[in-house]
């Protein structure tokens, strides 16, 4: 059974960067145009491993303990720990 306290939000057209930043306690981060990404607005998310950038289209996960993970942090092992046996 999936733990109902786990939440995931995708930074996409259905959310605003400000909404996502407020939800995760992060900050809207605008990178200089020189990066060449064409997607200058990111969210800096506080994680146990320090702040991480989340780009548009990426997921942020709030764990049962209230911490946050970025999509790159989520592995099969992490997913297994999110599921109650």
Buried (B, 14 or more C-beta within 10 A) or exposed (E): EEEEEBBEBBBEEEBEBEEBBEBBEBBBBEBEEEEEEEEEBBBBBBBEEEEBBBBBEBBBBBBEEEEBBBBEBBEEEEEEEBEEE
